[in-house]
Structures are given as structure tokens and as C-alpha cells.
């Protein structure tokens, strides 16, 4: 407490009043990093051009790595220039080719192919002024868990030496118990991600905390989201954890509970125009729900708006996480920008 006491006492040196320690030692302001994903379509481009100054990290899904380490894909020069003009870091996603269940195997098992891939990514990033890369490898068997972690660690070390950032998108977990996931999802999709190892290597981790496999309602049930966050914080430092936000809706047949549609604001607007809609608020999941009839069938559609996004944004700020990773530009209801800006 000595510094606190000294801060209360003005110091006089050579007749000049010195500044108190409390002025000199200002506490940095916490600000979540806002990552927005981008897919190449007219709605995404329109949204980015309108809202780029609210985007801290622009993450287009436009590149992939083939089994032989070849990097393919490109990003429009117009988007690169606009992101830089608005001071958004550009961090493209790189996927395993078409998320094929086989495309990652040769790459992860062959150090020579990995060297080719890493070199190509560095060259592309330097030539185009990227901030770094996010690995978004999916549909991988849990058998490749250690091989994937090793590849990311190798890439991150080389990227860091080249002045580039590394992040990893991971499918959401609630535990390390395979039986907690239906339909063998642990082996086919989820078990490959070693959060501890990946967080040690990467600058941050984007947890895809959406597409809740147990939900018969929204893409993100609140109770499930809390479980995902609790698990993630046990394995990823909060300052490296970016929580996923789903900007899209899930629509269900109200009588059967069957998922019948996934989409964005354009479809929502169309439903309001064509159908008689009743909107309620699902207090359990902290989301609005549209109820409407079409061709004699009643549907329920859960989506994000400013009110629901506020709950999630407040959760992110309460835990002082690295930030959020939102999927994806062009799908959002415009009111969310009132919160996320």
C-alpha cells in the first residue's frame, strides 16, 4: 500500500510540483476484440462495407490447404484495402480442403508437406499485409489430436518469428467424456481439439460455441453456452479465449421439433412481410422467437437481436475474455451493431 499512500502526497522537487503516482499509473481499459467471419457473398460484402469500423479482426474464409501442402484461395484487393483503411486486422481462415474427412491426413502425417504449407502461408501473408492466420480444420478424427496440435505448434512458432499472429477455431466442448456427445461426435468431430495444447501455441482460440448438438430450439441454448464457457476457461486462459457468436437463426417445425432451416436477416425480413408473425422472448435461452404459420404448418424461429446479443456480450465482458468470434457477416439482424460497436 506504500505507493497508494505516496500518491496522496504531492512531491516538490526544485520548487516544481510533481505529478502523483495515481496519474502516472493509469489502468488500461479493457476492450473485447471483435472478430467477424466473412464468406464471399453479396450480403457479407455489403455488411462489411457498412460496418468495417466496428470490426477489430476481419476473418474471411477464403483459403484452404490441400493434402500436399498447397495453399489455394484469394481475397479481393478491394476488401483488403477497405479493411486496412478502417484499421481492421486481416486474419484469413485456412481450412483443410473442403473439410474433407481425408484431406487433412496426409498433411498432418508428413512434416515435408507441412513445411510447404507454412512457407506458402507466410509468403501470402507478407505479400498481402495480413495480420496472421486462423486454422479452421474440421471433420477430423480424434486419432489425429496430437498430430494436429503439433502442426499448429510448429506453424505458430514460425509465424511468430515472421511477425504473424496465430489463432485456431475449435468445435465447442462441454467435457472430455466422449459419452457426453451424441452420434459419435467425439470421435468424428470434437475429440481432435486439445484445448490445452492449442492454447499454449496460439495467440488466441475461437471457440465455436454454436450449433448446440442437443438443442431443439436455438443454435445456442444458454445453459449449454455456460457449460462450454466453463469448460473452455479450465483449459484456455481467459485472455486467449474468443467466444463464438452465432448471427444466424435456427427454425423448427413447432409440432415435431425438427430443424427445417438455418439462415439470416434477409429471410427473417421476408417472413415478417409475408406471414403473420408473433414474437416472444425465450427467457430461458435469452433469445427472441418468431412464431408463424406457413402452408398449414406452425414454425418457431430463434434468432439474435440487440437484446439477446447484449446478454452474451455482457458475459464476455464479465469474464474479461479476449473477445468474440461472430459467424458471420451478412446474416446479422442490423440492431446487433447497436451493442457490438
C-alpha positions as CSV (number, residue, x, y, z in Angstrom):
1,X,0.0,0.0,0.0
2,X,3.1,2.3,0.1
3,X,2.5,3.5,-3.5
4,X,-1.1,4.3,-2.7
5,X,-0.1,6.4,0.3
6,X,2.6,8.2,-1.7
7,X,0.1,9.0,-4.4
8,X,-1.8,11.1,-2.0
9,X,1.2,13.3,-1.1
10,X,2.4,15.8,-3.7
11,X,6.1,15.7,-4.1
12,X,8.1,19.0,-4.5
13,X,11.3,18.9,-6.4
14,X,13.3,22.1,-7.0
15,X,10.1,24.1,-6.4
16,X,8.2,22.1,-9.1
17,X,5.1,20.2,-8.1
18,X,5.4,16.6,-9.3
19,X,2.6,14.5,-10.7
20,X,1.1,12.0,-8.3
21,X,1.7,8.3,-8.9
22,X,-2.1,7.8,-9.4
23,X,-1.8,9.9,-12.6
24,X,1.3,8.2,-13.9
25,X,0.0,4.7,-13.3
26,X,-3.3,4.6,-15.2
27,X,-5.1,1.3,-15.6
28,X,-5.5,0.1,-19.2
29,X,-9.1,0.0,-20.3
30,X,-10.5,-3.5,-21.1
31,X,-11.9,-3.8,-24.6
32,X,-13.0,-7.1,-26.2
33,X,-11.6,-7.9,-29.6
34,X,-14.4,-8.2,-32.1
35,X,-13.7,-10.8,-34.8
36,X,-16.2,-11.2,-37.6
37,X,-16.1,-14.0,-40.1
38,X,-16.7,-13.4,-43.7
39,X,-17.9,-15.6,-46.6
40,X,-17.8,-14.5,-50.2
41,X,-21.4,-13.3,-50.9
42,X,-23.2,-10.0,-51.6
43,X,-24.8,-9.8,-48.2
44,X,-21.5,-10.3,-46.4
45,X,-19.7,-7.7,-48.5
46,X,-22.5,-5.2,-48.0
47,X,-22.4,-5.7,-44.3
48,X,-18.6,-5.3,-44.1
49,X,-18.6,-2.2,-46.2
50,X,-21.2,-0.7,-43.9
51,X,-19.7,-1.8,-40.5
52,X,-16.0,-2.3,-41.0
53,X,-15.1,0.4,-38.5
54,X,-16.7,-1.9,-35.8
55,X,-14.5,-4.8,-36.8
56,X,-11.2,-5.4,-35.0
57,X,-10.3,-8.6,-36.8
58,X,-11.6,-9.4,-40.3
59,X,-11.6,-13.1,-40.8
60,X,-12.6,-14.2,-44.3
61,X,-13.0,-17.9,-45.0
62,X,-11.3,-18.0,-48.4
63,X,-8.2,-20.2,-48.2
64,X,-7.6,-23.9,-47.9
65,X,-4.7,-26.3,-47.6
66,X,-4.6,-29.3,-49.8
67,X,-3.1,-32.7,-48.8
68,X,0.2,-31.9,-50.5
69,X,0.6,-28.6,-48.6
70,X,-0.5,-26.4,-51.5
71,X,-2.3,-23.2,-50.4
72,X,-5.2,-22.1,-52.6
73,X,-7.6,-19.2,-52.4
74,X,-7.6,-15.4,-52.6
75,X,-9.1,-12.3,-51.1
76,X,-10.3,-9.4,-53.1
77,X,-8.0,-6.4,-53.2
78,X,-10.9,-4.1,-52.5
79,X,-11.7,-5.9,-49.2
80,X,-8.0,-5.8,-48.2
81,X,-7.8,-2.1,-48.9
82,X,-11.1,-1.4,-47.1
83,X,-10.1,-3.4,-44.0
84,X,-6.8,-1.6,-43.7
85,X,-8.5,1.8,-44.3
86,X,-10.7,1.0,-41.3
87,X,-7.8,-0.3,-39.2
88,X,-9.2,-3.9,-39.1
89,X,-6.6,-6.6,-38.7
90,X,-6.9,-9.2,-41.6
91,X,-6.7,-12.8,-40.4
92,X,-8.0,-15.2,-43.0
93,X,-9.1,-18.6,-42.2
94,X,-7.3,-21.6,-43.7
95,X,-9.3,-24.9,-43.8
96,X,-8.4,-28.4,-44.7
97,X,-9.6,-28.9,-48.2
98,X,-13.4,-28.8,-48.4
99,X,-13.5,-30.0,-44.8
100,X,-12.9,-33.5,-46.2
101,X,-12.5,-36.3,-43.7
102,X,-9.5,-37.4,-45.6
103,X,-7.8,-34.2,-46.8
104,X,-6.0,-33.5,-43.5
105,X,-4.4,-36.9,-43.1
106,X,-1.5,-36.7,-45.5
107,X,-0.7,-33.2,-44.4
108,X,-0.7,-33.9,-40.7
109,X,1.4,-37.1,-41.1
110,X,4.1,-35.5,-43.4
111,X,6.5,-32.8,-42.0
112,X,7.7,-32.0,-45.5
113,X,4.1,-31.2,-46.6
114,X,3.7,-29.1,-43.5
115,X,6.8,-27.1,-44.3
116,X,5.5,-26.3,-47.8
117,X,2.1,-25.2,-46.3
118,X,3.7,-23.0,-43.6
119,X,6.0,-21.3,-46.1
120,X,3.2,-20.6,-48.5
121,X,1.1,-19.1,-45.8
122,X,3.9,-16.8,-44.7
123,X,4.6,-15.7,-48.3
124,X,0.9,-14.9,-48.9
125,X,0.5,-13.0,-45.6
126,X,3.6,-10.9,-46.2
127,X,2.6,-10.1,-49.8
128,X,-0.9,-9.1,-48.9
129,X,-0.4,-7.5,-45.5
130,X,-2.2,-10.0,-43.3
131,X,-2.0,-9.8,-39.5
132,X,-1.9,-13.6,-39.3
133,X,-3.9,-16.8,-39.9
134,X,-6.7,-18.8,-38.2
135,X,-6.6,-22.5,-38.6
136,X,-10.1,-23.8,-39.2
137,X,-9.6,-27.6,-39.7
138,X,-12.8,-29.6,-39.2
139,X,-14.2,-33.1,-39.7
140,X,-11.0,-34.6,-38.4
141,X,-10.9,-37.9,-36.5
142,X,-9.9,-37.8,-32.8
143,X,-7.0,-40.1,-33.8
144,X,-5.2,-37.0,-35.2
145,X,-5.4,-35.0,-32.0
146,X,-1.7,-34.9,-31.2
147,X,-0.7,-34.5,-34.9
148,X,-2.9,-31.5,-35.3
149,X,-1.7,-29.9,-32.1
150,X,1.9,-30.5,-33.2
151,X,1.2,-28.9,-36.6
152,X,-0.3,-25.8,-35.1
153,X,2.6,-25.5,-32.7
154,X,5.1,-25.7,-35.5
155,X,3.2,-23.2,-37.6
156,X,2.8,-20.8,-34.7
157,X,6.5,-20.8,-33.9
158,X,7.4,-20.0,-37.5
159,X,4.6,-17.4,-37.8
160,X,5.7,-15.7,-34.6
161,X,9.3,-15.4,-35.9
162,X,7.8,-13.8,-39.1
163,X,5.7,-11.3,-37.1
164,X,2.4,-13.1,-37.7
165,X,-0.4,-14.0,-35.3
166,X,-1.9,-17.5,-35.0
167,X,-5.4,-18.5,-33.9
168,X,-7.4,-21.7,-34.0
169,X,-11.1,-22.3,-34.4
170,X,-12.2,-25.2,-32.3
171,X,-15.5,-27.0,-32.0
172,X,-17.2,-26.4,-28.7
173,X,-16.7,-28.9,-25.8
174,X,-18.5,-29.3,-22.5
175,X,-16.2,-32.1,-21.2
176,X,-13.6,-34.6,-22.2
177,X,-16.1,-37.5,-21.8
178,X,-16.9,-39.0,-25.2
179,X,-20.3,-40.2,-24.0
180,X,-21.4,-36.6,-23.4
181,X,-21.7,-36.1,-27.1
182,X,-24.4,-37.8,-29.3
183,X,-23.9,-39.7,-32.6
184,X,-20.2,-40.5,-32.0
185,X,-19.4,-36.8,-32.4
186,X,-16.4,-37.1,-30.1
187,X,-14.6,-39.4,-32.4
188,X,-15.8,-37.9,-35.7
189,X,-15.6,-34.1,-34.9
190,X,-14.8,-32.9,-31.4
191,X,-12.1,-35.1,-29.8
192,X,-9.4,-33.9,-32.1
193,X,-9.1,-30.5,-30.4
194,X,-6.7,-30.4,-27.5
195,X,-7.6,-27.1,-26.0
196,X,-4.6,-27.0,-23.6
197,X,-2.0,-27.7,-26.3
198,X,-3.6,-25.4,-28.9
199,X,-3.9,-22.5,-26.4
200,X,-0.3,-22.9,-25.5
201,X,0.7,-22.5,-29.1
202,X,-1.8,-19.9,-30.4
203,X,-2.3,-16.3,-29.7
204,X,-6.0,-16.9,-29.2
205,X,-8.6,-19.6,-29.6
206,X,-12.0,-19.1,-31.2
207,X,-14.5,-21.5,-29.6
208,X,-17.3,-22.3,-32.0
209,X,-20.0,-22.0,-29.2
210,X,-22.9,-22.5,-31.6
211,X,-24.7,-25.4,-33.3
212,X,-25.6,-26.9,-29.9
213,X,-26.0,-30.7,-30.8
214,X,-28.6,-31.1,-28.0
215,X,-30.8,-28.2,-29.0
216,X,-34.4,-28.5,-30.3
217,X,-34.6,-24.7,-30.2
218,X,-31.9,-22.1,-30.8
219,X,-28.5,-22.7,-32.2
220,X,-27.2,-21.8,-28.8
221,X,-29.0,-22.8,-25.6
222,X,-28.0,-20.6,-22.7
223,X,-27.3,-23.5,-20.3
224,X,-25.2,-25.2,-23.0
225,X,-23.2,-22.0,-23.6
226,X,-22.4,-21.7,-19.9
227,X,-21.1,-25.3,-19.9
228,X,-19.0,-24.5,-23.0
229,X,-17.6,-21.4,-21.3
230,X,-16.9,-23.2,-18.0
231,X,-15.0,-26.0,-19.8
232,X,-13.1,-23.6,-22.0
233,X,-11.9,-21.4,-19.1
234,X,-10.5,-24.6,-17.5
235,X,-8.2,-25.1,-20.5
236,X,-7.7,-21.8,-22.2
237,X,-6.5,-18.6,-20.4
238,X,-9.3,-16.0,-20.5
239,X,-7.1,-13.5,-22.3
240,X,-6.8,-16.1,-25.1
241,X,-10.4,-17.1,-25.3
242,X,-12.7,-15.7,-28.0
243,X,-16.3,-16.8,-27.6
244,X,-18.2,-17.7,-30.7
245,X,-21.4,-15.8,-31.5
246,X,-24.0,-17.2,-33.9
247,X,-25.5,-14.4,-36.0
248,X,-27.9,-16.8,-37.8
249,X,-31.3,-18.3,-36.9
250,X,-32.5,-21.9,-36.4
251,X,-36.1,-22.6,-37.4
252,X,-38.0,-25.7,-36.3
253,X,-41.3,-27.3,-37.1
254,X,-43.1,-26.4,-33.9
255,X,-45.0,-29.7,-33.7
256,X,-42.1,-32.2,-34.4
257,X,-39.2,-30.1,-33.2
258,X,-37.4,-30.9,-36.5
259,X,-34.8,-28.4,-37.7
260,X,-36.1,-27.1,-41.0
261,X,-34.0,-24.0,-41.7
262,X,-30.8,-22.0,-41.0
263,X,-30.3,-18.5,-42.3
264,X,-30.0,-14.8,-41.8
265,X,-31.7,-11.5,-41.7
266,X,-32.9,-11.5,-45.3
267,X,-35.1,-14.5,-44.7
268,X,-36.3,-13.0,-41.4
269,X,-37.4,-9.8,-43.1
270,X,-39.2,-11.8,-45.7
271,X,-41.1,-13.8,-43.1
272,X,-42.3,-10.5,-41.5
273,X,-43.5,-9.3,-44.8
274,X,-45.3,-12.5,-46.0
275,X,-46.5,-14.0,-42.7
276,X,-48.5,-13.1,-39.7
277,X,-45.7,-13.2,-37.0
278,X,-45.9,-13.3,-33.2
279,X,-42.6,-12.6,-31.5
280,X,-42.0,-13.7,-27.9
281,X,-38.9,-13.8,-25.8
282,X,-37.4,-17.1,-24.6
283,X,-36.3,-16.1,-21.1
284,X,-34.6,-19.5,-20.6
285,X,-32.3,-19.1,-23.6
286,X,-32.4,-15.3,-23.6
287,X,-33.4,-15.0,-27.2
288,X,-36.4,-13.8,-29.3
289,X,-38.6,-16.4,-31.0
290,X,-40.7,-15.8,-34.1
291,X,-43.9,-18.0,-34.4
292,X,-45.6,-18.1,-37.8
293,X,-47.8,-20.3,-39.9
294,X,-46.8,-21.4,-43.5
295,X,-48.8,-23.8,-45.6
296,X,-50.7,-25.0,-42.6
297,X,-47.6,-25.7,-40.5
298,X,-46.6,-23.7,-37.4
299,X,-42.9,-22.8,-37.2
300,X,-40.7,-21.4,-34.4
301,X,-37.6,-19.4,-35.3
302,X,-34.9,-18.4,-32.8
303,X,-32.6,-15.5,-33.8
304,X,-30.3,-13.0,-32.3
305,X,-31.2,-9.3,-31.9
306,X,-29.7,-6.5,-29.8
307,X,-31.3,-7.7,-26.6
308,X,-30.0,-11.3,-26.9
309,X,-26.6,-10.3,-28.1
310,X,-26.3,-8.0,-25.1
311,X,-26.6,-10.9,-22.7
312,X,-23.7,-12.7,-24.5
313,X,-21.6,-9.6,-24.8
314,X,-22.1,-8.9,-21.1
315,X,-21.0,-12.5,-20.4
316,X,-17.8,-11.9,-22.4
317,X,-17.0,-8.6,-20.6
318,X,-17.8,-10.1,-17.2
319,X,-15.1,-12.7,-17.7
320,X,-12.8,-10.3,-19.5
321,X,-12.3,-12.7,-22.3
322,X,-10.1,-11.9,-25.4
323,X,-13.3,-11.1,-27.2
324,X,-15.8,-12.8,-29.5
325,X,-15.8,-14.5,-33.0
326,X,-19.0,-13.9,-34.8
327,X,-20.3,-16.2,-37.6
328,X,-20.9,-14.5,-40.0
329,X,-21.2,-11.0,-41.6
330,X,-24.3,-10.6,-43.7
331,X,-26.5,-12.8,-41.6
332,X,-27.0,-10.5,-38.7
333,X,-30.1,-8.5,-37.7
334,X,-28.9,-4.9,-38.0
335,X,-29.8,-4.0,-34.4
336,X,-26.9,-6.0,-33.1
337,X,-24.5,-3.3,-34.2
338,X,-26.0,-1.0,-31.5
339,X,-24.5,-3.4,-29.0
340,X,-21.3,-4.7,-30.6
341,X,-20.0,-1.3,-31.6
